[in-house]
Amino acid sequence: MDRQRVDVVRHFSRTVTQRVGALDDSFLARDRPLAQSRLLWEIGLAGAEVAVLRTRLDLDAGYLSRLLRALEGAGLVTVGSADGDGRVRTARLTEAGRAEWHLLDRRSDELAWSMLAPLSDGQRDRLIAAMSEVQRLLMASLVTIDTCPPGDARARTCLRAYLGELNERFETGFDLDIDDEPDLVPPAGLFLVATLNTEAVGCGALRFSAGEPAEIKRLWVSRSVRGLGVGRRLLGELERRAAAAGADTVRLDTNGSLTEAIQLYRSAGYHEIPRYNTNPYAHHWFAKRVAGLS
């Protein structure tokens, strides 16, 4: 653990929580703490399913229920079934809740301006740029990578997006059935999915063949998280998984139109090799030694 970096992160967190009033019992001078106000905001003018709120805010079900009961007790929220479906509970703002939502919106603007007002124009620009960068990096830190069966809904979401993008970018289009990946499960292979707040935002796969290098397949990252290093993380995790399975080398092929992917492979230590397959869409073939990676 890098002690100095950890200390900086902790100090930053303390400064931010104090500056935004996260510790106040009356957030934004209202008679409720930040957690209740944030939940009220997320319910929004259109209402929201309770399950969606739990996922979006990453809250324990019991804690979310307590927050909702507090808002209901204050007359700001109602919770009931959606369109008669008792399995789906939806939170909606009352008339008083809608008025409170608009007040929170206005006071949130005022809080934001209070952070900017004492600064010079140059300092404001620096703070906004720094906040934008911190937000992107925090998003990157929230991305998780796990194995996932290729038939899982998250994997299929990624594969559909992957195939659709290749069909757009390849001069000749791209034709591959989403169900043509039956071997991407152990011991013949594996499939990884990157997730951000329960949304599948990237994928990658390995295929193992006896006596041959492991092959990296289907490496894809959603446009929503590009630039956050997710592709490089997926690539590195695939390399480590290949090494753990006993592979000395990994290889892959790619199309010439995927310039970002080619740049990633070269910067990650891959070198071009002669054609090793008959893939009609491939223009480049790469390999990298991974023995000893952990």
Disulfide bonds with the S-S distance in Angstrom:
none
